[in-house]
């Protein structure tokens, strides 16, 4: 007995004209060796064509193996923090983060309906997301925004066992964090070379949307190398080259797995494009090759080793940016002409190698560069001290330069977290005050903040570029070295006196 499924498509091209009606008959009779046959017949103005298919050559992909191997390696991640005691509505999945940055993401926030701050402070669950076990001894990858500012991170396995995780390290520039739990012989996912992932390939998203544990959805790779400009708020040098997929992902999927049909990890689900906060057809994942680089560095050095060319760039695919650049510098750069070097660092590898402002970067190590996402991944995957061949176009001619990459502080060697100064750990840089600046603000000492990492302790207490730090722990500050001496190996509460751009004085603190 044959079971037939019939699908029909009818379209009207114009009034009074009938588009073709096509019926598809699909049989699940696996004993038949027949192939598709066309049997046209006339019926008034409509032409009918019937196709008889057997299951031979039309099998749908089987996701069961990939799903079974993935669900046990994907965990629930809960971020605990301290806040005022509040009444709870009893619904832990009530709303998204209120910060517009996080409206792009899908970590879920716990909330109470009637918020009544009390004097008592207690540790409560603030956010919930997903994570992926990547080794049998308990290393777990998740998103930075899932565990950001956590006082405690709790991991729940698919078998309902709970653990308190240690945060090994974080990287806001890729939104990746590495956790560790004390357990062994855990199920885990193996990394797949995401460079070999193809557009149109089937993938599965595995996570905990809306608190629904072990949820698996299927889709395809819709695009690769997507830059959607969402990591710049939390990262100073964001690397965006997302895998785009139409597998359904929702709040709570953050940090979960994107796997191929073999159950291998191809990406970490990170963001969705949505005007409502829920799935609207497009999701974005950090490619596994980027994740592997971050994990390796955090495990080995306690921080991400990232090399820099020492250039500022103009991505000419952004026509608004090109217009603004031309207006400010009286240039005539054409839109969509490639990646242009707009600035050079004085101590960077690019200027030392001979690259000039106005050069267009065409290749890195022989691989074409057509957008900022290509460039950021090609360089961001390298370490300080690595040498890359940069092919640039200058006056219509291609030239090759060997550039030694340096870290953000101009060092051409790998350093561990223990090698950093206090200000380097905080991602901040300073310059001494001139006598004129001291007179303008009516102060005798201080240093001006010239750059600051958005996730640093200084930034968390409201210090921005252009602010002036006058005292730390009651001691006068006159140079960067003063800050490093005071905070070197310091543990405890730090008090900071600083002025904003309007000269208003503040005193804030943080704990080291």
GUVO-433860 format. One line per 8 residues: their letters; for each residue x, y, z of C-alpha. Coordinates in Angstrom, 3 decimals, decimal comma, padded with zeros to 6 digits. Each point is the difference from the previous one (the first is absolute). Layout:
BEGIN
a) X:Y:Z | ...
***
This chain:
BEGIN
xxxxxxxx) 000,000:000,000:000,000 | 001,416:003,383:-000,994 | -000,442:003,120:002,084 | -000,069:003,080:-002,214 | 000,674:003,598:001,021 | -001,259:002,649:-002,424 | 001,261:003,571:-000,169 | -001,471:002,613:-002,341
xxxxxxxx) 001,235:003,413:-001,077 | -002,303:002,433:-001,804 | 000,883:003,526:-001,098 | -001,773:002,662:-002,015 | 002,309:001,995:-002,274 | -002,657:002,419:-001,200 | -003,794:000,191:-000,136 | -001,460:-002,780:-002,115
xxxxxxxx) 003,311:-001,868:-000,333 | 000,515:-003,268:001,847 | 003,495:-000,943:001,118 | 000,913:-003,689:-000,092 | -001,513:-002,310:002,614 | 002,546:-002,639:000,975 | -000,785:-002,989:002,191 | 002,795:-001,886:001,749
xxxxxxxx) -000,690:-003,562:001,089 | 002,587:-001,361:002,396 | -000,032:-003,701:000,870 | 001,678:-001,610:002,965 | 000,044:-003,364:-001,780 | 003,708:-000,794:000,365 | -000,337:-003,198:-002,072 | -000,666:001,985:-003,159
xxxxxxxx) 002,971:000,888:-002,217 | -001,918:002,394:-002,219 | 001,225:003,535:-000,646 | -001,929:003,214:-000,499 | -002,268:-000,071:-003,063 | -001,778:002,862:-001,740 | -003,564:-000,629:-001,160 | -001,452:003,224:-001,415
xxxxxxxx) -003,646:000,369:-000,953 | -002,225:002,831:-001,177 | -002,939:001,305:001,973 | -001,408:003,256:-001,336 | 002,481:002,832:000,425 | 001,945:-001,841:002,729 | 002,790:-002,467:-000,617 | 000,460:-002,739:002,586
xxxxxxxx) 003,206:-001,911:000,527 | 000,217:-002,899:002,428 | 003,302:-001,129:001,542 | 000,184:-003,390:001,710 | 002,933:-000,188:002,424 | 001,232:-002,959:001,953 | 002,034:000,512:003,134 | 003,124:-000,872:-001,987
xxxxxxxx) 002,222:003,096:-000,173 | -002,418:002,179:001,978 | 000,827:-000,915:003,601 | -000,077:002,913:002,433 | 003,024:000,438:002,288 | -000,128:-001,938:003,264 | 000,588:002,324:002,964 | -000,517:-002,575:002,738
xxxxxxxx) 003,658:-000,984:000,386 | 001,173:003,610:000,207 | -002,779:000,883:002,448 | 000,714:-002,972:002,278 | 003,719:000,790:000,143 | -000,585:003,711:000,617 | -002,713:000,349:002,638 | 002,042:-001,595:002,784
xxxxxxxx) 002,977:002,285:-000,724 | -002,080:003,203:000,132 | -000,603:001,388:003,488 | -002,056:002,693:001,688 | 002,001:002,967:001,309 | -001,433:002,212:002,760 | 001,610:003,298:000,953 | -000,411:000,946:003,675
xxxxxxxx) 000,547:003,508:001,268 | -000,713:002,138:003,045 | -002,860:002,450:-000,054 | -002,714:001,301:002,296 | -002,546:-002,509:001,281 | -003,130:000,159:-002,165 | -003,368:-001,643:-000,254 | -000,192:-002,517:-002,795
xxxxxxxx) -002,772:-000,542:-002,488 | 000,828:-003,704:-000,052 | 000,805:000,205:-003,714 | 003,780:-000,157:-000,462 | -000,267:000,541:-003,761 | -001,827:003,282:-000,129 | 002,024:002,387:-002,171 | 003,184:000,690:-001,934
xxxxxxxx) 002,844:002,228:001,143 | -001,048:003,642:-000,052 | 003,363:001,105:-001,415 | -000,501:000,463:-003,774 | 003,313:-001,810:-000,605 | -001,452:-003,165:001,470 | -003,200:000,227:-002,009 | 002,093:-001,526:-002,781
xxxxxxxx) 001,033:-002,843:002,279 | -002,023:-002,729:001,553 | 001,221:-000,626:003,489 | -003,117:000,076:002,183 | -000,388:002,235:003,035 | -001,710:-001,080:003,197 | -002,240:002,678:001,442 | -002,633:000,780:002,564
xxxxxxxx) -003,212:001,772:-000,864 | -000,301:002,299:003,043 | 003,469:001,371:000,610 | 000,321:001,274:003,552 | 003,609:000,601:001,008 | 000,724:-001,013:003,578 | 003,057:000,584:002,123 | 000,872:-003,685:-000,117
xxxxxxxx) 002,314:-001,054:-002,844 | -000,001:-003,581:-001,170 | 001,395:-002,105:-002,798 | -002,686:-000,697:-002,599 | -000,095:-001,422:-003,545 | 000,296:002,861:-002,488 | 000,409:-001,615:-003,409 | -000,317:-003,458:-001,496
xxxxxxxx) 001,507:-001,302:-003,214 | 001,727:-003,041:-001,419 | 003,502:-001,410:-000,164 | 001,892:-002,763:-001,805 | 002,254:-002,589:001,618 | 003,150:-000,213:-002,162 | 002,069:-002,480:002,016 | -000,715:-002,985:002,205
xxxxxxxx) 001,702:001,692:002,975 | -002,557:002,800:000,200 | 001,027:002,964:-002,163 | -003,086:001,860:-001,216 | -000,387:002,760:-002,581 | -002,763:002,593:000,224 | -000,576:003,656:-000,923 | 001,632:002,806:001,944
xxxxxxxx) -003,331:001,815:000,304 | -001,575:-003,056:001,669 | 002,387:000,071:002,968 | 001,006:003,669:000,033 | 000,292:001,511:003,500 | -000,945:-003,310:001,636 | 000,845:-000,626:003,642 | -000,730:-003,697:-000,544
xxxxxxxx) -000,557:-002,124:-003,120 | -002,071:-003,157:000,336 | 000,068:-002,802:-002,575 | -002,846:-002,489:-000,381 | 000,655:-003,086:-002,118 | -002,628:-001,700:-002,099 | -000,291:-002,649:002,746 | -000,922:002,809:002,490
xxxxxxxx) 003,284:-000,124:001,930 | 001,128:003,442:001,213 | 003,512:001,444:000,316 | 001,560:003,341:000,868 | 002,315:001,026:-002,832 | 003,295:001,862:000,105 | 000,405:002,767:-002,583 | 003,324:-000,709:-001,729
xxxxxxxx) -000,149:003,086:-002,200 | -002,140:002,174:-002,232 | 000,361:001,811:-003,321 | -002,565:002,768:-000,616 | 001,432:000,552:-003,490 | -001,430:-003,335:-001,147 | -002,600:-000,402:002,774 | 001,574:-003,300:001,048
xxxxxxxx) 000,701:-001,197:003,553 | 001,624:-003,150:001,332 | -001,267:-001,744:003,152 | 001,137:-003,079:001,923 | -001,831:-002,420:002,284 | 001,592:-002,707:002,133 | -001,192:-003,173:-001,680 | 001,392:-002,648:-002,326
xxxxxxxx) -001,233:-002,367:-002,704 | -002,526:002,534:-001,222 | -001,605:-000,127:-003,444 | 001,497:002,686:-002,241 | -000,050:001,324:-003,550 | 002,977:000,001:-002,359 | 000,861:003,090:-002,030 | -000,506:000,044:-003,767
xxxxxxxx) 002,103:002,169:-002,320 | -002,491:002,802:-000,605 | 001,960:001,170:-003,057 | -001,289:-003,144:-001,728 | -003,636:000,744:000,851 | -002,041:000,701:-003,130 | -002,950:002,266:-000,623 | -003,095:-002,195:-000,346
xxxxxxxx) 001,349:-002,679:002,342 | -002,400:-001,375:002,620 | 000,687:001,006:003,612 | -001,707:-000,479:003,370 | -000,324:002,585:002,783 | 000,044:-001,611:003,454 | -000,762:001,932:003,170 | -002,518:000,987:002,641
xxxxxxxx) -002,390:002,578:-001,502 | -002,513:001,433:002,491 | 001,321:-002,471:002,576 | -001,010:-003,004:-002,132 | 003,022:-002,244:000,496 | 001,566:-002,038:-002,796 | -001,863:001,617:-002,874 | 001,201:-000,829:-003,518
xxxxxxxx) -000,978:001,938:-003,135 | 001,162:-000,483:-003,586 | 000,882:002,389:-002,787 | 002,712:000,762:-002,506 | 003,048:002,216:-000,144 | -001,469:003,120:-001,584 | 003,260:001,946:-000,313 | 003,549:000,200:001,362
xxxxxxxx) 002,203:002,879:001,075 | -002,853:002,222:001,153 | 000,864:003,197:001,887 | -003,043:001,461:001,751 | 001,715:002,614:002,194 | -001,238:-001,142:003,401 | 003,200:-000,858:001,897 | 001,478:003,504:-000,045
xxxxxxxx) -001,871:001,069:003,112 | 001,710:-002,553:002,262 | 003,207:-000,518:-001,963 | 002,696:002,454:-001,056 | 001,170:-001,969:-003,032 | -002,974:-002,187:-000,939 | 000,432:-002,952:-002,329 | -003,225:-000,678:-001,877
xxxxxxxx) -000,114:-002,672:-002,670 | -003,189:-001,785:000,992 | -001,572:-003,104:-001,475 | -003,563:000,953:-000,928 | -002,645:-002,711:000,319 | -003,768:-000,317:-000,204 | -000,158:-002,696:002,687 | -002,508:001,288:002,566
xxxxxxxx) 001,748:001,531:003,014 | -001,534:002,042:002,801 | 000,697:001,524:003,433 | 002,001:-002,541:002,003 | 001,880:-001,409:-003,013 | 002,957:002,345:000,609 | 003,206:-001,987:000,350 | -001,570:-003,168:-001,402
xxxxxxxx) 001,301:-002,211:-002,775 | -000,317:000,238:-003,754 | 000,894:-003,449:-001,330 | 000,144:-001,678:-003,394 | -001,811:-003,220:-000,859 | 002,913:-002,011:001,403 | -000,482:001,634:003,394 | 003,232:002,002:-000,175
xxxxxxxx) 000,173:003,534:001,407 | 000,103:002,627:-002,763 | -000,916:003,072:002,058 | -001,271:001,536:003,246 | -003,435:001,604:-000,372 | 000,296:003,640:000,976 | -002,553:002,372:-001,518 | -003,277:000,279:-001,865
xxxxxxxx) -001,355:002,655:-002,300 | -003,342:000,951:001,473 | -002,227:003,008:000,603 | -001,923:-001,856:002,710 | 002,749:-001,831:001,918 | -001,160:-003,380:-001,316 | 000,912:-002,024:-003,066 | -000,674:001,785:-003,285
xxxxxxxx) 001,804:-002,266:-002,451 | 003,685:000,836:000,459 | 002,504:-001,089:002,609 | 003,752:000,515:000,275 | 002,734:-002,210:001,439 | 003,689:000,536:000,727 | 001,917:-002,417:-002,309 | 001,727:-002,905:001,727
xxxxxxxx) 003,450:001,022:-001,278 | -000,273:003,316:001,836 | -001,299:-001,782:003,109 | 002,941:-002,432:-000,036 | 002,486:002,875:-000,118 | -001,644:001,703:002,996 | -000,216:-003,241:002,003 | 003,624:-000,906:-000,664
xxxxxxxx) 001,276:003,431:001,057 | -002,130:000,187:003,146 | 001,103:-003,462:001,127 | 003,684:000,597:-000,701 | 000,524:003,679:000,808 | -003,066:001,124:001,956 | -000,675:002,652:-002,642 | -000,526:000,201:-003,748
xxxxxxxx) 003,133:000,496:-002,077 | -001,004:002,332:-002,809 | 002,300:001,442:-002,629 | -000,586:003,359:-001,672 | 001,227:001,424:-003,296 | 000,189:003,465:001,481 | -002,372:001,616:-002,485 | -003,288:001,824:000,027
xxxxxxxx) -002,199:-001,084:-002,873 | -002,858:001,351:-002,068 | -002,409:-002,687:-001,209 | -001,215:001,631:-003,189 | -003,035:-002,304:-000,193 | -001,529:002,379:002,566 | -000,963:002,924:-002,229 | -000,962:002,217:002,947
xxxxxxxx) 003,449:-000,511:001,515 | 001,646:000,824:-003,328 | -002,037:003,207:-000,324 | 000,941:001,064:003,523 | 003,667:-000,825:-000,587 | 000,091:001,940:-003,265 | -001,714:002,939:001,670 | 002,385:000,093:002,969
xxxxxxxx) 003,251:-000,534:-001,895 | -000,836:001,499:-003,406 | 000,614:-003,349:-001,733 | -001,597:-001,648:-003,007 | -000,164:-003,629:001,066 | -002,523:-002,024:-002,001 | -002,592:-002,191:001,753 | 000,482:-003,784:-000,318
xxxxxxxx) 003,646:000,402:-000,956 | 001,247:-002,329:002,754 | 001,726:000,310:003,359 | 002,047:003,193:000,156 | 002,731:000,828:002,500 | -001,186:003,306:001,489 | 002,464:000,243:002,898 | 003,254:-001,530:001,223
xxxxxxxx) 001,133:-000,572:003,584 | 003,398:001,540:000,742 | 001,322:-003,210:001,581 | -002,014:-002,486:-002,081 | 001,335:-002,734:-002,238 | -001,623:001,402:-003,148 | 001,862:003,320:-000,004 | 003,269:-001,809:000,786
xxxxxxxx) -000,554:-002,310:-002,988 | -000,635:002,885:-002,406 | -003,801:000,084:-000,340 | -001,327:003,516:-000,605 | -003,233:001,891:000,573 | -002,244:-000,296:-003,039 | 001,108:-003,572:-000,798 | -002,784:-002,499:-000,680
xxxxxxxx) 000,413:-003,384:001,710 | -000,763:-002,717:-002,554 | 001,347:-003,203:001,589 | 001,242:-001,423:003,294 | 002,340:-002,987:-000,448 | -001,355:-000,404:-003,519 | -003,668:-000,079:001,021 | -002,235:002,721:-001,517
xxxxxxxx) -001,244:002,779:002,291 | -003,223:001,622:-001,183 | -001,581:001,150:003,274 | 000,939:000,878:003,559 | -001,298:-003,371:001,202 | 002,607:-001,769:-002,196 | 002,773:002,183:001,350 | -000,996:-000,264:003,662
xxxxxxxx) -000,097:-003,799:-000,105 | 003,229:-000,343:-001,998 | 001,925:002,191:002,448 | -001,990:-000,775:003,154 | 000,904:-003,668:-000,270 | 003,725:000,856:000,238 | 002,240:000,633:002,999 | 002,357:002,870:000,788
xxxxxxxx) 003,327:-000,766:-001,658 | -001,571:-001,837:-002,946 | 001,029:001,221:-003,453 | -002,677:000,353:-002,676 | 000,342:000,853:-003,681 | -002,184:002,978:-000,784 | -000,753:000,724:-003,655 | -001,008:003,607:-000,609
xxxxxxxx) -000,929:001,977:-003,082 | 001,721:003,370:-000,400 | -000,423:002,142:-003,090 | -001,445:-002,963:-001,879 | 002,886:-002,368:000,799 | 000,083:-002,915:002,452 | 002,749:-000,089:002,621 | 000,803:-002,607:002,672
xxxxxxxx) 001,174:000,865:003,505 | 000,979:-002,324:002,846 | -001,539:001,471:003,147 | 000,902:-001,076:003,537 | -003,136:000,188:002,113 | 000,035:001,661:003,416 | -002,413:000,046:002,907 | -002,069:003,056:000,880
xxxxxxxx) 002,878:001,361:002,093 | 002,591:-000,353:-002,768 | 001,633:-003,233:001,202 | 001,035:-002,528:-002,632 | -000,025:-003,005:002,317 | -002,482:-002,141:001,884 | -000,544:000,979:003,617 | -002,097:-001,722:002,630
xxxxxxxx) -002,443:001,819:002,260 | 002,611:-000,059:002,764 | 002,356:002,055:-002,200 | -002,430:002,912:-000,337 | 000,071:003,186:001,997 | -003,100:001,015:001,962 | -001,074:002,531:-002,637 | 000,539:-002,513:-002,809
xxxxxxxx) -002,218:-002,504:001,796 | -002,678:002,647:000,116 | 000,446:000,872:-003,644 | 000,610:003,686:000,716 | 002,562:002,520:-001,196 | 000,829:003,467:001,353 | 001,937:003,160:-000,742 | 001,464:002,554:002,447
xxxxxxxx) -001,775:003,326:000,445 | 001,505:003,190:-001,359 | 000,261:003,093:002,206 | -002,752:001,574:-002,108 | -002,359:-002,925:000,676 | 000,723:000,139:003,730 | -000,785:003,692:000,030 | -003,194:-000,497:-001,987
xxxxxxxx) -001,381:-002,535:002,497 | 001,520:001,627:003,101 | 001,975:-003,088:001,031 | 003,647:-000,660:000,854 | 000,340:-003,552:-001,263 | -001,677:-002,735:-002,061 | 000,132:-002,050:-003,209 | -002,429:000,083:-002,917
xxxxxxxx) -001,578:-003,219:-001,266 | 000,809:-000,350:-003,719 | -001,591:-003,425:-000,543 | -001,845:-002,502:002,148 | -001,414:-003,469:-000,413 | -003,774:-000,041:000,318 | 000,160:-002,987:002,346 | 002,736:001,336:002,276
xxxxxxxx) -000,413:000,824:003,688 | 000,519:003,693:-000,743 | -002,728:-000,051:-002,666 | -002,383:-001,803:002,347 | 000,092:002,916:002,432 | -000,708:002,546:-002,731 | 003,457:001,130:-001,138 | 000,189:000,796:-003,722
xxxxxxxx) 002,535:001,360:-002,457 | 000,852:003,620:000,799 | -000,594:-000,407:003,740 | 002,762:000,891:002,478 | 001,038:-002,278:002,877 | 001,433:001,998:002,906 | 000,245:-002,504:002,870 | -000,102:-003,759:000,581
xxxxxxxx) -000,378:-001,254:003,561 | 000,620:003,554:001,188 | 003,378:000,326:-001,757 | 000,730:002,661:-002,636 | 000,325:-001,211:-003,590 | 002,422:001,698:-002,416 | 000,826:-002,788:-002,447 | -000,966:-003,452:-001,239
xxxxxxxx) 002,830:-001,416:002,109 | -001,639:001,407:003,146 | -003,140:-002,020:-000,761 | 002,004:-003,156:-000,699 | 001,951:000,343:003,276 | -003,128:000,490:002,103 | -001,991:-002,832:-001,605 | 002,813:-002,505:-000,598
xxxxxxxx) -000,925:-003,219:001,810 | -002,672:001,947:001,898 | -003,013:-001,893:001,327 | -002,965:001,744:001,542 | -002,166:003,073:-000,445 | 001,339:002,753:-002,253 | -001,111:003,630:000,375 | 000,374:002,269:-003,052
xxxxxxxx) -000,348:003,795:-000,162 | -000,575:001,333:-003,511 | -001,356:002,936:-002,000 | -002,304:-000,264:-003,019 | 000,400:002,163:-003,109 | -001,910:002,833:001,683 | 002,275:000,026:003,032 | -002,507:-001,586:002,372
xxxxxxxx) 001,676:-002,055:002,719 | -001,070:-003,580:000,852 | 001,167:-002,668:002,410 | -000,812:-003,602:-000,919 | 001,363:-003,386:000,914 | 000,415:-003,576:-001,163 | 001,414:-003,199:001,408 | 003,155:-001,678:-001,331
***
